[in-house]
Amino acid sequence: MIFSTEFWPIALLWAFIAAGVSAALAFQGGDRTFGSSYDRNQKTVKAKSLTITAAIVAFVLALLVVRFTMYYVQPVFQGSFFGYFALLFASLVPALAVGMTVNGFQAKRSWIATVTAVVVLLGGSVGQYAFNAWGPSNALRHAALPNITTAGDKDLIPPTDPDRMVLVTKSIAVFRGQAALSTKNNIASRYSINPETYTLQAVKGHRYWIAPLTPANNGDTFWSPLFGNYATTPGYVVVDAEDPEKDAELKTGFNIRLFVDQKWVNNLERFVYQQGFKDGILDEPIFEVDDNWVPHYTIGYISRPFGGVSGKKLEKVIAIDVATPDAKITVFELKDKPTWVDRVVSDDLVKEYATDWGMYGGEFARENTWSVIFGNNKTGTMEPADIELAYTKDEHNAWVVPMTSTVEGDHTVVGVLVFESSENKGVFYPGLTGFNVGSSVVETMQNARDNIKHYPVESVQLYSIYGELTWVAIYTAPQSIGKSFGGIGIMRAHTQNAADVIYANDKQTALRLYATQLARTKRGGESISQTVQQSKEITGNVQRIALLPSSNNGGSPTYMFVLEGDSRIYLVSRDSYARIPLVKDGDEVVFTFLDTNSQETAVNTFHCKTLDGNHPAKPLPPAEVEKK
């Protein structure tokens, strides 16, 4: 609460300093006479009395202002005047104002002292910032902060795990999470969920949206903490981010008292600040749970490496166990953080890093920095597009940032930056170019052939699926009180055609259709990456074959078959092998397939020896496929 003891010692120190400054100014004015010479009540006040009065008034004002600054502003003790600029300003301003008022603005030396103090205070701060933030050398120093390396021209971003694809957007999670409040008695009437606190994280390899319950009674949450009490909640809500059909659930049995959106002693950042974390910036707090579902907040602890006033460098990770009111803080070095900590680097920090590096990290910018600063020539400069959190095959999160040129309105990607979400480093892939981002992609996905209900696109994410850069869109169905899952769209990033968008109601169907589409269009060509290889030729006899229902094949006639002695299921389309409707049980076939390590896999090349002999039939040309 505001009357707690954490900030009073330092507030008292600066109040005494302010009292001394104000007293000195007041004393310079000497004795003062109040009232005109014709006034019978004319009174002369001695300089000593004026000095004492000024000191007392300045002391009280500075004490309150410094206390207010420490409690609400929570200044970082880095930068100008050894980090004490905020307290200097908070104490000297009332001291100077009171001292000059008491001496009647008469003493010349007081004016000189006041003006000098203001000039030194503001000029020193501006000068230190300019020295550490402006100019070519500082621009290059900022660009080097993110520790970004450049991959080879043929390298690909880490493959995304299709099984960890996010099908539930934050708005859907908010809709489903609200419904979970009614699953237990006395929850919905006492607690709420702040939509902004939902965090996407992996727990034991599965991705969830998780948000804490917050107190809903405004009277209790404001007045009680003001006088030393605090409000608590019993737990948090969990929404499956991979399965839109699964109901949200409440995890209770805890006693959480710290929140990002509450006041006084219930405020998380104020609690951390009061525990001594005053020398760095507290990044965005993230609500996370460990592998045992114990609730925590994690906060990146950031310093300003350039004179304490410029730049941001991630130093440590602060983990706050909030399972009980007696919250416990643990500090980890980046290399020592536990594996359950998913996200330390916030999206805002990644955007700042990507912006600085994209503008000044290139060869031209390093040699022509002034030209780039003034916008005369921005050759080779880049800026970040949308930033999305992806889950890679090695089970960790990474920020995927398509980079575009700085030309206004240019949506063409000139490379992709992958920045770690748990440490201060990233890799730029310059060979991933020639596709669009932004509104043009959303419009293409929106116009998918099978999106017959015209569901809006809620989010578009860039994945690496089956070795291909792939856009994945989530369609939402508007409800009266929120949004629900409407479907999933998948499109190869380098072929942005609405006719090629795979639209399905579930993930497995979408992935199967996408694999079939890649096999049909690529035919094992060079652009199939090392993550999905064309298999060696397989020869066998068909045990069973059947036509898939039209609703499951994306409009292209697709057949499913199994071989004798082979448990895998193979998919082959009409345009991959024109005679596939004539193939029957027992026929001998020869084919290759795209090895996606899944139970159902798409055939790439195919021919039936029973029908064709040893001479494979040529696939239909694309024009003929369209006619059929």
C-alpha positions as CSV (number, residue, x, y, z in Angstrom):
1,M,0.0,0.0,0.0
2,I,1.0,3.6,-0.3
3,F,1.9,3.8,3.5
4,S,4.3,0.8,3.3
5,T,7.9,1.4,4.5
6,E,9.9,0.4,1.4
7,F,10.4,3.9,0.0
8,W,10.4,6.1,3.0
9,P,14.2,6.1,3.8
10,I,15.3,7.3,0.4
11,A,12.3,9.7,0.3
12,L,13.4,11.2,3.6
13,L,17.0,11.6,2.4
14,W,15.9,13.6,-0.7
15,A,13.4,15.6,1.4
16,F,16.3,16.7,3.7
17,I,18.3,17.7,0.6
18,A,15.4,19.6,-0.8
19,A,14.9,21.4,2.6
20,G,18.5,22.4,2.5
21,V,18.4,23.8,-1.0
22,S,15.1,25.7,-0.3
23,A,16.5,27.1,2.9
24,A,19.6,28.4,1.2
25,L,17.5,30.2,-1.5
26,A,15.2,31.6,1.1
27,F,18.0,32.9,3.2
28,Q,19.4,34.8,0.2
29,G,16.4,37.1,0.2
30,G,17.2,38.4,3.7
31,D,14.4,40.0,5.8
32,R,11.1,40.6,4.1
33,T,8.5,43.2,4.8
34,F,4.9,42.3,4.0
35,G,2.3,45.1,3.4
36,S,2.7,48.6,2.0
37,S,4.3,51.6,3.8
38,Y,0.8,52.9,4.4
39,D,-0.5,49.7,6.0
40,R,-0.7,49.8,9.8
41,N,-0.3,46.0,9.8
42,Q,3.0,46.1,7.9
43,K,5.2,43.3,9.2
44,T,8.8,42.4,8.8
45,V,9.8,38.8,8.9
46,K,13.4,37.9,9.7
47,A,15.4,35.8,7.2
48,K,15.9,33.1,9.8
49,S,12.2,32.6,10.1
50,L,11.7,32.6,6.4
51,T,14.5,30.0,6.0
52,I,12.9,27.7,8.5
53,T,9.5,28.0,6.9
54,A,10.9,27.3,3.4
55,A,12.8,24.3,4.7
56,I,9.7,22.8,6.4
57,V,7.5,23.4,3.4
58,A,10.1,22.1,0.9
59,F,10.7,19.1,3.1
60,V,7.0,18.1,3.2
61,L,6.5,18.7,-0.5
62,A,9.7,16.8,-1.6
63,L,8.9,14.0,0.7
64,L,5.5,13.5,-0.9
65,V,6.6,14.0,-4.5
66,V,9.6,11.6,-4.1
67,R,7.5,9.1,-2.4
68,F,4.9,9.3,-5.2
69,T,7.6,9.0,-7.8
70,M,9.1,5.9,-6.2
71,Y,5.8,4.2,-5.7
72,Y,4.0,5.0,-9.0
73,V,6.7,5.9,-11.6
74,Q,9.2,3.3,-10.3
75,P,12.3,4.9,-11.9
76,V,15.2,2.8,-13.1
77,F,18.4,3.7,-11.3
78,Q,20.5,4.0,-14.5
79,G,21.5,6.9,-16.6
80,S,21.9,10.6,-15.8
81,F,23.4,11.7,-12.5
82,F,24.2,8.1,-11.6
83,G,20.6,7.0,-12.1
84,Y,19.2,9.6,-9.7
85,F,17.8,12.0,-12.3
86,A,14.2,11.2,-11.4
87,L,14.7,11.8,-7.7
88,L,16.8,14.9,-8.3
89,F,14.0,16.3,-10.5
90,A,11.3,15.3,-8.0
91,S,13.1,16.9,-5.0
92,L,14.7,20.0,-6.6
93,V,11.7,21.3,-8.4
94,P,9.6,21.8,-5.3
95,A,12.8,23.0,-3.4
96,L,13.5,25.7,-6.0
97,A,9.9,26.7,-6.3
98,V,9.5,27.1,-2.5
99,G,12.8,28.8,-2.0
100,M,12.3,31.4,-4.7
101,T,8.7,32.1,-3.6
102,V,9.7,32.6,0.0
103,N,12.6,35.0,-0.9
104,G,10.2,36.9,-3.2
105,F,12.1,36.3,-6.4
106,Q,14.3,39.2,-5.3
107,A,17.8,37.8,-4.7
108,K,20.0,37.9,-7.8
109,R,22.2,35.1,-6.5
110,S,19.1,33.0,-6.0
111,W,18.1,33.5,-9.6
112,I,21.6,32.5,-10.8
113,A,21.5,29.4,-8.6
114,T,18.1,28.4,-9.8
115,V,18.8,28.9,-13.5
116,T,22.1,27.1,-13.1
117,A,20.5,24.1,-11.4
118,V,17.8,23.8,-14.1
119,V,20.3,24.1,-16.9
120,V,22.6,21.5,-15.3
121,L,19.7,19.2,-14.5
122,L,18.1,19.2,-18.0
123,G,21.2,19.9,-20.0
124,G,23.2,17.1,-18.4
125,S,20.4,14.7,-19.1
126,V,19.9,15.7,-22.7
127,G,23.6,15.8,-23.3
128,Q,24.2,12.3,-21.9
129,Y,21.3,10.9,-24.0
130,A,22.5,12.6,-27.2
131,F,26.1,11.3,-26.6
132,N,24.8,7.7,-26.2
133,A,21.8,7.6,-28.6
134,W,22.4,9.9,-31.6
135,G,24.7,9.7,-34.5
136,P,26.2,7.0,-36.7
137,S,28.3,5.2,-34.1
138,N,25.4,4.8,-31.8
139,A,23.1,3.6,-34.6
140,L,25.6,0.9,-35.4
141,R,26.0,0.0,-31.7
142,H,22.2,-0.4,-31.4
143,A,22.2,-2.6,-34.5
144,A,24.7,-4.9,-33.0
145,L,22.9,-5.5,-29.7
146,P,20.6,-8.4,-30.9
147,N,23.5,-10.7,-31.7
148,I,22.0,-11.6,-35.1
149,T,24.0,-13.9,-37.4
150,T,23.3,-14.6,-41.1
151,A,22.6,-18.1,-42.4
152,G,23.6,-19.3,-45.9
153,D,21.5,-18.5,-49.0
154,K,20.1,-22.0,-49.2
155,D,19.4,-22.5,-45.5
156,L,15.8,-22.8,-44.2
157,I,14.3,-21.7,-41.0
158,P,14.0,-24.5,-38.4
159,P,11.1,-26.9,-39.3
160,T,7.9,-26.2,-37.5
161,D,6.1,-29.1,-35.7
162,P,2.8,-29.5,-37.5
163,D,1.4,-31.3,-34.5
164,R,2.0,-28.2,-32.4
165,M,0.2,-25.9,-34.8
166,V,-1.8,-23.2,-33.1
167,L,-5.5,-23.5,-34.1
168,V,-6.9,-21.4,-31.3
169,T,-6.3,-17.7,-31.5
170,K,-6.3,-15.4,-28.5
171,S,-9.8,-14.2,-29.2
172,I,-11.1,-17.8,-29.4
173,A,-9.3,-18.6,-26.1
174,V,-11.0,-15.6,-24.5
175,F,-14.4,-16.9,-25.7
176,R,-13.7,-20.5,-24.4
177,G,-12.0,-19.4,-21.2
178,Q,-15.0,-17.3,-20.2
179,A,-17.2,-20.3,-20.4
180,A,-14.9,-22.2,-18.0
181,L,-15.7,-19.8,-15.2
182,S,-19.2,-21.4,-14.8
183,T,-17.8,-24.9,-14.4
184,K,-17.1,-24.4,-10.6
185,N,-19.3,-22.8,-8.0
186,N,-18.6,-19.2,-6.8
187,I,-16.1,-18.5,-9.5
188,A,-17.9,-16.5,-12.1
189,S,-19.4,-14.1,-9.6
190,R,-16.2,-13.4,-7.8
191,Y,-13.4,-13.5,-10.4
192,S,-12.8,-12.5,-14.0
193,I,-10.2,-12.9,-16.7
194,N,-8.3,-10.1,-18.3
195,P,-8.2,-10.9,-22.0
196,E,-4.7,-9.3,-22.3
197,T,-3.2,-11.7,-19.8
198,Y,-3.6,-14.8,-21.9
199,T,-0.2,-16.3,-22.7
200,L,0.6,-18.9,-25.3
201,Q,3.1,-21.4,-23.9
202,A,4.1,-25.1,-24.1
203,V,3.6,-27.4,-21.1
204,K,5.3,-30.8,-21.6
205,G,5.4,-30.3,-25.3
206,H,1.7,-29.3,-25.7
207,R,0.6,-25.7,-26.3
208,Y,-2.0,-23.8,-24.3
209,W,-3.4,-20.4,-23.7
210,I,-3.2,-19.7,-20.0
211,A,-4.5,-16.7,-17.9
212,P,-4.9,-16.0,-14.2
213,L,-8.2,-15.3,-12.6
214,T,-8.3,-11.8,-11.3
215,P,-10.5,-10.3,-8.5
216,A,-13.8,-8.9,-9.8
217,N,-15.0,-6.9,-6.8
218,N,-13.7,-3.4,-7.4
219,G,-14.4,-2.2,-3.9
220,D,-12.4,-5.0,-2.3
221,T,-9.6,-4.7,-4.8
222,F,-9.1,-1.0,-4.3
223,W,-9.8,0.0,-0.7
224,S,-8.6,-3.2,1.0
225,P,-5.1,-3.2,-0.5
226,L,-4.8,0.6,0.1
227,F,-4.9,-0.2,3.9
228,G,-2.6,-3.2,3.8
229,N,-4.9,-6.1,2.9
230,Y,-4.9,-7.9,-0.4
231,A,-7.2,-9.8,-2.7
232,T,-6.4,-13.3,-3.9
233,T,-7.7,-15.7,-6.6
234,P,-7.7,-19.5,-6.5
235,G,-6.0,-20.3,-9.8
236,Y,-6.1,-19.8,-13.6
237,V,-7.8,-21.0,-16.8
238,V,-6.2,-23.3,-19.4
239,V,-7.4,-23.3,-23.0
240,D,-6.0,-25.9,-25.4
241,A,-4.3,-24.0,-28.2
242,E,-4.0,-27.0,-30.5
243,D,-7.5,-28.5,-30.2
244,P,-10.4,-26.1,-30.8
245,E,-12.9,-28.8,-29.7
246,K,-11.5,-29.3,-26.3
247,D,-13.2,-27.5,-23.4
248,A,-11.2,-25.0,-21.3
249,E,-10.6,-26.0,-17.7
250,L,-9.9,-24.2,-14.4
251,K,-6.8,-25.1,-12.4
252,T,-7.6,-24.2,-8.8
253,G,-6.1,-24.9,-5.3
254,F,-3.7,-21.9,-5.4
255,N,-3.8,-18.5,-3.7
256,I,-2.6,-15.9,-6.2
257,R,-2.3,-12.3,-5.0
258,L,-0.1,-10.7,-7.7
259,F,-1.5,-9.5,-11.0
260,V,-0.4,-7.2,-13.9
261,D,-3.7,-5.2,-13.8
262,Q,-4.3,-4.7,-10.1
263,K,-3.5,-1.8,-7.7
264,W,-1.4,-1.3,-4.6
265,V,0.1,-4.5,-3.0
266,N,-1.7,-6.7,-5.7
267,N,0.4,-5.1,-8.4
268,L,3.1,-7.6,-9.7
269,E,5.7,-5.1,-11.1
270,R,5.5,-2.9,-7.9
271,F,6.1,-6.0,-5.8
272,V,9.2,-7.0,-7.9
273,Y,10.5,-3.4,-7.8
274,Q,10.1,-3.2,-4.1
275,Q,12.2,-6.4,-3.7
276,G,15.2,-4.5,-5.0
277,F,15.0,-4.8,-8.8
278,K,15.5,-1.0,-9.4
279,D,18.6,-1.1,-11.6
280,G,17.0,-2.5,-14.7
281,I,13.9,-2.3,-16.9
282,L,11.2,-4.9,-16.1
283,D,10.1,-6.3,-19.5
284,E,6.6,-7.5,-20.2
285,P,5.4,-9.9,-17.4
286,I,4.4,-13.3,-18.8
287,F,2.1,-15.6,-16.9
288,E,3.5,-19.1,-17.2
289,V,3.2,-22.5,-15.4
290,D,6.0,-25.0,-14.8
291,D,5.8,-28.6,-15.8
292,N,3.9,-29.4,-12.5
293,W,1.3,-26.7,-13.4
294,V,2.5,-24.4,-10.6
295,P,1.8,-20.7,-11.6
296,H,4.6,-18.2,-12.1
297,Y,5.2,-14.9,-13.7
298,T,8.4,-14.5,-15.7
299,I,10.0,-11.2,-16.5
300,G,13.0,-10.3,-18.5
301,Y,15.4,-8.0,-16.6
302,I,16.9,-5.5,-19.1
303,S,19.7,-3.0,-18.7
304,R,20.6,0.1,-20.8
305,P,24.1,-0.7,-21.9
306,F,24.9,2.7,-23.5
307,G,25.5,5.2,-20.7
308,G,22.5,3.8,-18.8
309,V,20.2,5.9,-21.1
310,S,20.1,4.0,-24.4
311,G,19.8,0.5,-25.9
312,K,18.3,-2.6,-24.3
313,K,20.2,-5.7,-23.3
314,L,18.5,-8.7,-21.8
315,E,20.5,-9.6,-18.7
316,K,18.5,-12.1,-16.5
317,V,15.2,-13.8,-16.0
318,I,13.1,-13.2,-13.0
319,A,10.7,-16.0,-12.1
320,I,8.0,-15.3,-9.4
321,D,6.2,-18.3,-7.9
322,V,2.7,-16.9,-7.2
323,A,1.1,-20.2,-6.0
324,T,0.8,-18.6,-2.5
325,P,0.4,-15.0,-1.2
326,D,4.0,-15.2,0.0
327,A,5.4,-15.0,-3.6
328,K,8.9,-16.3,-4.1
329,I,11.4,-14.7,-6.5
330,T,14.1,-16.6,-8.2
331,V,16.7,-15.0,-10.6
332,F,18.2,-17.0,-13.4
333,E,21.1,-16.3,-15.8
334,L,19.9,-16.8,-19.4
335,K,22.0,-19.9,-19.8
336,D,20.7,-21.4,-16.5
337,K,17.0,-20.8,-16.8
338,P,14.7,-23.9,-16.4
339,T,13.3,-25.5,-19.6
340,W,9.7,-24.6,-18.7
341,V,10.4,-20.9,-19.2
342,D,9.1,-20.5,-22.7
343,R,9.4,-16.8,-23.3
344,V,11.8,-14.2,-22.0
345,V,12.2,-12.0,-25.0
346,S,8.9,-10.0,-25.6
347,D,7.6,-9.3,-29.0
348,D,8.1,-5.6,-28.4
349,L,11.8,-6.1,-27.7
350,V,12.1,-8.3,-30.8
351,K,10.5,-5.6,-32.9
352,E,12.9,-3.0,-31.5
353,Y,15.9,-5.3,-32.2
354,A,14.7,-6.1,-35.7
355,T,14.0,-2.5,-36.5
356,D,17.5,-1.3,-35.5
357,W,19.3,-4.2,-37.0
358,G,17.3,-4.1,-40.2
359,M,18.0,-0.3,-40.7
360,Y,21.7,-0.2,-39.7
361,G,22.9,-3.8,-39.8
362,G,23.5,-4.0,-43.6
363,E,26.8,-3.3,-45.3
364,F,25.6,-0.2,-47.1
365,A,24.3,1.3,-43.8
366,R,27.6,0.6,-42.0
367,E,29.5,2.5,-44.6
368,N,26.9,5.3,-45.3
369,T,25.2,5.7,-41.9
370,W,24.5,9.4,-42.2
371,S,22.8,8.8,-45.6
372,V,20.5,6.2,-44.0
373,I,19.8,8.4,-41.0
374,F,18.6,11.3,-43.1
375,G,16.8,9.0,-45.6
376,N,18.8,10.1,-48.6
377,N,19.7,6.5,-49.6
378,K,18.4,3.4,-47.8
379,T,19.9,0.7,-50.0
380,G,19.6,-2.7,-48.4
381,T,17.6,-1.5,-45.4
382,M,14.8,-3.7,-44.0
383,E,12.0,-3.5,-41.5
384,P,10.0,-6.2,-39.6
385,A,6.6,-7.2,-40.7
386,D,4.2,-9.2,-38.5
387,I,5.9,-11.1,-35.6
388,E,4.6,-14.5,-34.7
389,L,5.6,-17.1,-32.2
390,A,6.3,-20.5,-33.8
391,Y,7.0,-23.9,-32.2
392,T,9.9,-25.7,-33.8
393,K,10.7,-29.4,-34.0
394,D,13.2,-29.2,-31.2
395,E,10.4,-28.2,-28.9
396,H,11.0,-24.6,-28.2
397,N,9.4,-21.3,-29.2
398,A,11.0,-18.8,-31.6
399,W,9.8,-15.5,-33.0
400,V,9.5,-15.6,-36.8
401,V,9.9,-12.2,-38.3
402,P,9.5,-11.7,-42.1
403,M,11.6,-8.7,-43.1
404,T,10.6,-6.4,-45.9
405,S,12.3,-3.4,-47.5
406,T,11.7,0.0,-46.1
407,V,10.0,1.2,-49.3
408,E,6.5,2.3,-48.2
409,G,3.8,-0.2,-49.3
410,D,6.3,-3.0,-50.2
411,H,5.0,-6.3,-48.8
412,T,7.6,-8.5,-50.5
413,V,9.8,-10.5,-48.1
414,V,13.6,-10.0,-48.5
415,G,14.5,-12.5,-45.8
416,V,13.2,-14.1,-42.6
417,L,14.6,-13.4,-39.1
418,V,14.2,-16.1,-36.5
419,F,14.8,-14.8,-33.0
420,E,15.0,-17.0,-29.9
421,S,12.2,-16.3,-27.4
422,S,14.3,-17.4,-24.5
423,E,17.7,-15.7,-25.1
424,N,19.3,-12.7,-26.8
425,K,20.2,-14.1,-30.3
426,G,18.7,-14.6,-33.7
427,V,19.5,-15.9,-37.2
428,F,18.6,-14.1,-40.5
429,Y,17.8,-16.3,-43.5
430,P,18.6,-14.2,-46.6
431,G,17.6,-16.9,-49.1
432,L,13.9,-16.9,-48.1
433,T,12.6,-14.2,-50.4
434,G,10.1,-13.6,-53.1
435,F,6.8,-13.9,-51.2
436,N,4.4,-11.5,-49.7
437,V,3.3,-10.7,-46.2
438,G,0.6,-8.5,-44.6
439,S,-2.9,-7.7,-46.0
440,S,-2.3,-9.3,-49.4
441,V,-1.8,-12.7,-47.7
442,V,-4.9,-12.2,-45.5
443,E,-7.0,-11.3,-48.6
444,T,-5.8,-14.4,-50.5
445,M,-6.6,-16.7,-47.5
446,Q,-9.9,-15.0,-47.1
447,N,-10.8,-15.9,-50.7
448,A,-10.1,-19.6,-50.4
449,R,-12.4,-21.6,-52.6
450,D,-13.8,-23.7,-49.8
451,N,-14.4,-20.9,-47.4
452,I,-18.1,-20.9,-48.5
453,K,-19.3,-19.3,-45.3
454,H,-16.8,-16.4,-45.7
455,Y,-15.4,-16.7,-42.3
456,P,-12.9,-13.9,-41.5
457,V,-9.2,-14.6,-41.1
458,E,-8.2,-14.1,-37.5
459,S,-4.5,-14.7,-37.8
460,V,-1.9,-15.7,-40.3
461,Q,1.3,-17.4,-39.2
462,L,4.5,-18.4,-41.2
463,Y,5.5,-22.0,-40.6
464,S,8.0,-24.4,-42.2
465,I,5.9,-27.5,-43.0
466,Y,7.1,-30.4,-45.0
467,G,10.1,-28.4,-46.0
468,E,8.1,-25.5,-47.5
469,L,7.5,-22.0,-46.2
470,T,3.8,-22.1,-45.5
471,W,1.2,-19.7,-44.4
472,V,-1.3,-21.0,-41.9
473,A,-4.5,-19.0,-41.3
474,I,-7.1,-19.5,-38.7
475,Y,-10.7,-18.7,-39.6
476,T,-13.1,-17.6,-36.9
477,A,-16.9,-17.7,-36.6
478,P,-18.2,-14.5,-34.9
479,Q,-20.5,-15.2,-32.0
480,S,-22.7,-12.8,-30.0
481,I,-20.2,-12.9,-27.1
482,G,-16.9,-13.8,-28.8
483,K,-15.4,-15.9,-31.6
484,S,-15.2,-19.7,-32.2
485,F,-13.1,-21.8,-34.5
486,G,-14.3,-21.7,-38.1
487,G,-11.5,-23.6,-40.0
488,I,-7.9,-23.7,-41.0
489,G,-6.2,-22.6,-44.2
490,I,-2.8,-23.6,-45.5
491,M,-1.0,-22.1,-48.5
492,R,2.5,-22.5,-49.8
493,A,4.1,-19.0,-49.3
494,H,5.7,-18.9,-52.8
495,T,2.5,-19.6,-54.7
496,Q,0.0,-17.1,-53.4
497,N,-3.1,-18.1,-55.3
498,A,-6.5,-18.3,-53.7
499,A,-7.2,-21.4,-55.8
500,D,-4.3,-23.2,-54.0
501,V,-5.4,-22.4,-50.5
502,I,-6.2,-25.6,-48.6
503,Y,-9.3,-25.0,-46.4
504,A,-10.4,-27.7,-43.9
505,N,-12.3,-28.0,-40.7
506,D,-9.6,-29.8,-38.9
507,K,-5.8,-29.9,-38.8
508,Q,-5.2,-33.5,-40.0
509,T,-7.3,-33.1,-43.1
510,A,-5.6,-29.8,-43.9
511,L,-2.1,-31.4,-43.5
512,R,-3.1,-34.4,-45.6
513,L,-4.4,-32.2,-48.4
514,Y,-1.4,-30.0,-48.2
515,A,1.0,-33.0,-48.5
516,T,-1.0,-34.3,-51.4
517,Q,-0.9,-30.9,-53.1
518,L,2.9,-30.6,-52.6
519,A,3.4,-34.1,-54.0
520,R,1.2,-33.4,-57.0
521,T,2.8,-30.1,-57.9
522,K,6.4,-30.8,-57.0
523,R,6.9,-34.3,-58.3
524,G,10.1,-34.6,-56.3
525,G,11.6,-31.5,-57.8
526,E,14.5,-29.5,-56.5
527,S,12.4,-27.2,-54.2
528,I,11.5,-30.1,-51.9
529,S,13.8,-29.4,-49.0
530,Q,16.0,-31.7,-47.0
531,T,13.3,-32.0,-44.3
532,V,10.9,-33.8,-46.6
533,Q,12.7,-36.2,-49.0
534,Q,11.3,-38.1,-51.9
535,S,11.4,-41.8,-51.0
536,K,13.1,-44.5,-53.0
537,E,10.9,-46.3,-55.4
538,I,8.6,-48.8,-53.7
539,T,7.1,-51.8,-55.5
540,G,4.2,-53.8,-54.1
541,N,0.7,-55.1,-54.5
542,V,-2.4,-53.1,-53.6
543,Q,-4.3,-54.7,-50.7
544,R,-7.1,-52.2,-50.5
545,I,-7.9,-49.0,-52.5
546,A,-10.8,-46.6,-52.2
547,L,-11.9,-43.1,-53.3
548,L,-11.9,-40.5,-50.6
549,P,-15.2,-38.6,-50.1
550,S,-15.2,-35.3,-52.0
551,S,-15.5,-33.4,-48.8
552,N,-12.1,-34.7,-47.7
553,N,-10.0,-34.2,-50.8
554,G,-10.2,-30.5,-51.5
555,G,-11.9,-30.8,-54.8
556,S,-9.3,-33.1,-56.4
557,P,-10.2,-36.8,-56.9
558,T,-7.9,-38.6,-54.3
559,Y,-7.6,-42.3,-53.6
560,M,-6.3,-44.0,-50.5
561,F,-4.6,-47.3,-50.7
562,V,-2.5,-49.7,-48.6
563,L,0.1,-52.3,-49.8
564,E,0.3,-55.9,-48.7
565,G,2.6,-56.1,-45.7
566,D,2.8,-52.3,-45.3
567,S,0.9,-50.5,-42.5
568,R,1.2,-47.0,-44.0
569,I,-1.7,-45.3,-45.8
570,Y,-0.8,-43.8,-49.2
571,L,-2.7,-41.0,-51.0
572,V,-2.6,-40.5,-54.7
573,S,-4.6,-37.9,-56.7
574,R,-6.1,-38.1,-60.2
575,D,-3.8,-35.6,-61.6
576,S,-0.8,-37.5,-60.4
577,Y,-1.9,-40.6,-62.2
578,A,-4.7,-40.4,-64.7
579,R,-5.6,-44.1,-64.5
580,I,-5.9,-44.3,-60.7
581,P,-9.7,-44.9,-60.9
582,L,-8.9,-48.2,-62.8
583,V,-6.5,-49.5,-60.2
584,K,-7.9,-52.3,-58.1
585,D,-7.0,-54.7,-55.3
586,G,-4.1,-57.0,-56.2
587,D,-2.5,-54.7,-58.9
588,E,1.2,-54.3,-58.8
589,V,2.2,-50.6,-58.4
590,V,5.5,-48.7,-58.3
591,F,5.6,-45.2,-56.7
592,T,7.5,-42.7,-54.6
593,F,6.2,-40.6,-51.8
594,L,7.0,-37.5,-49.7
595,D,8.3,-38.8,-46.4
596,T,6.5,-36.6,-43.9
597,N,6.9,-39.2,-41.0
598,S,3.2,-39.4,-40.7
599,Q,0.8,-42.3,-40.9
600,E,-0.9,-40.9,-44.0
601,T,1.6,-39.9,-46.7
602,A,1.1,-38.4,-50.2
603,V,2.4,-40.2,-53.3
604,N,4.7,-38.2,-55.6
605,T,5.2,-40.4,-58.6
606,F,3.0,-43.4,-59.4
607,H,2.3,-46.0,-62.0
608,C,0.5,-49.4,-62.1
609,K,2.4,-52.2,-63.8
610,T,-0.8,-54.1,-64.2
611,L,-2.2,-51.3,-66.4
612,D,0.9,-49.8,-67.9
613,G,3.4,-52.7,-68.0
614,N,6.9,-51.5,-67.3
615,H,6.3,-48.1,-68.9
616,P,4.9,-45.5,-66.5
617,A,2.0,-43.4,-67.8
618,K,2.8,-39.7,-68.1
619,P,0.9,-37.5,-65.7
620,L,-1.7,-35.2,-67.1
621,P,-0.6,-31.6,-68.0
622,P,-2.0,-29.0,-65.6
623,A,-4.4,-27.7,-68.3
624,E,-5.9,-31.1,-68.8
625,V,-6.2,-31.6,-65.1
626,E,-8.3,-28.4,-64.8
627,K,-10.6,-29.6,-67.7
628,K,-11.3,-32.9,-66.0
